[in-house]
Amino acid sequence: MPAQVGAVKVLSISSSSIFNIGDVYNIMPTSSAKTFAGGGSFNSGDGIRIDLNRSITYVNDSDDTDQSTTVEV
C-alpha cells in the first residue's frame, strides 16, 4: 500500500545521509569508515582528566577491504 505523506520541509542533509519519504524496498549507503582509537578516546564532558601514562594503540589490519561499497543488483 503506498504511503501517504504530508508536507515536508528539509533544511539540510549532510553528504553521508540518506533521506527517504514513502515506501522503500532497499536503502544502501555507499560509504564506509574505520576508526582506531586508544584508551581515553571519545570522552566528552566538563572537567575530564585522563592520565594513561604512555598509552599506545597498535593496529594490525591484514585484510584489504572490510566492507564493500559496490552496488550489487
C-alpha positions in Angstrom: 0.0 0.0 0.0 1.5 3.4 -1.0 2.5 5.7 1.8 0.6 9.0 2.2 3.0 11.8 3.3 2.0 15.3 4.2 4.1 18.4 3.8 7.8 18.0 4.4 10.4 20.8 4.8 14.1 19.7 4.6 16.6 22.3 5.7 19.8 20.4 5.1 21.2 17.0 4.6 24.8 16.1 5.1 26.8 14.4 2.4 26.7 11.0 4.2 23.0 10.9 4.9 20.1 9.0 3.4 16.7 10.8 3.1 13.6 8.8 2.4 9.9 9.6 2.2 7.4 6.8 1.5 7.8 3.2 0.6 11.3 1.8 0.2 12.4 -1.6 -1.0 16.1 -1.2 -0.2 18.3 1.6 1.1 22.1 1.1 0.7 24.6 3.7 1.9 27.7 4.0 -0.3 30.3 5.0 2.2 32.2 3.2 5.0 34.7 4.2 7.6 37.1 2.6 10.1 38.2 4.3 13.3 41.1 3.2 15.5 41.1 4.8 19.0 43.2 4.2 22.0 42.5 4.5 25.7 40.8 7.7 26.8 39.3 8.3 23.3 35.8 9.6 22.7 35.4 11.2 26.1 33.1 14.2 26.5 32.1 16.4 29.3 33.4 19.2 31.5 36.5 18.8 33.7 37.7 15.4 32.4 41.2 14.5 33.3 42.8 11.3 31.9 46.3 10.0 32.8 47.2 7.0 30.7 51.0 7.1 31.1 52.4 6.3 27.7 49.3 4.7 26.2 49.9 3.3 22.7 47.4 1.8 20.3 48.8 -0.9 17.9 46.7 -1.7 14.8 47.2 -4.9 12.8 44.7 -5.0 9.9 45.7 -7.7 7.5 42.6 -7.7 5.2 42.4 -5.5 2.1 38.8 -4.5 2.4 36.3 -4.5 5.3 33.1 -3.5 3.7 32.3 -3.4 0.0 30.8 -0.2 -1.2 29.8 -1.5 -4.6 26.2 -1.9 -5.6 25.0 -5.4 -6.4 21.6 -5.6 -8.1 
